[in-house]
Amino acid sequence: MNERTNDALPVIAVAMGDPSGISPELTARILSEADLRAAARYVVFGDKRLLDLGIEDGGVDPQVQVVKDGEALPLGDRPVFVDLANHDPADLKRGTATLAGGKAATENFRRALRFAASGQAGAVFFTPFNKAAMRFAYPGYDDEIRFVRDVIGFEGAASEFNILDRLWNARVTSHIPLSEVAQNITQERILRALTLADANLRAAGFNPPRIAVAGINPHAGDGGNFGRDEIETIEPAVKAAKAKGFVVEGPFPSDTVFLRAKNGDFDAVLTMYHDQGQIAMKLIGFDRGVTLIGGFPFPICTPAHGTAYEIAGKGVANLGATRAALALAIKMARDGKGSARAAA
C-alpha cells in the first residue's frame, strides 16, 4: 500500500497514544468522522481491544478493517487497523502512567514512523502520549523529536510548532531547563529556527509567511537596560534572516507580540523558549491547538493537549484539536510537502 494508490488519496499512518488516557476514545472517534475518512486512507497501529474500549467510550463505530501484524494491507475505503495485540485490557489502569501503557504507545509510534519512512504514508498522526509512561518504556525518551531521530536515523534540524487556526508558534529552544536557555540562544540557532519555520509555514500554504521574533528579556531588553541579548544576538539574527529574503521582524516584547499576531499582523511568532510561547497559545485556544513536528521527511501531527487522565473512559473528550491536527497532516501529505526542512 502506498500513498499513490486508491484514488491517489494520501495515506496517513496513525499511532494510538497512551491507553490510560483519552487516546482510545479519540482514535475511535476521529476514524469515524465522515469528512476525514473521505479525505485520506488510514493505516492505524495499536491494539484492537483498546480501540474497542474507545469505541464503547465514544459511542461510535469506525468499521475498521483489521489485519494481524505482518499480514498484507488491503486496499479499500475503510481504515486499516494493524492489530499489534500489545496491551492486554486487563492490565489497563485508566488515569495512571504505566510501563505497559508506555510500551504499547512507544511500539505504536515506532511502527507508524517506520511505515512512513518506508514511503508508504505521507504523514504520521498520533493521539496523545504521556511522557512519563514513554520514559518507563524507553529511558532515552526526552521528547518526540529525540524518539523520531532514534527510530528513523535522522540527523537534520527538526522542531515542534504549535498551531492555533492560522497562528503558529516556533521556538529556538524547547525541552531544556530554564536555567540553560540563555546560553543556548545564539545567532546560529535563531537563524536555523527561522529557516525551519519559514519552510514549514510555506509547506502549510503561507507564501510568504510573516514571522515575528520575541525577545528573551522583559520589554525585549528595554534598549539594554534589562539585558543585551536582543541587541547582541537576536537582532543580528533577524537582520541575517531578512538578508536571506525572509519576511521577519523583531525582536518584540514577548508579553505583547502575541496580541499583534492574534490580530493578524503576523502568521507566526518565534519565541526563545518553550513556555514563552506555549502559555500564550494555550490560553488563546487550548481545545483547538495542534502540534506539528517539522523538519523530518514527513510531517508528524498531534493535538497539542495531553492525555487528560482525569476524563479517561468518560466519553467526553473534546475532538476539536484532534480534528485540526489530522486535517493538517492530510493537507501536508496531500500537497506533497512533507519534507519541509531547513537548508543546510
Summary of the structure (lengths in Angstrom):
residues: 344
radius of gyration: 20.2
end to end distance: 32.5
largest distance: 65.1
contacts: 1264
relative contact order: 0.17
helix: 43%
strand: 17%
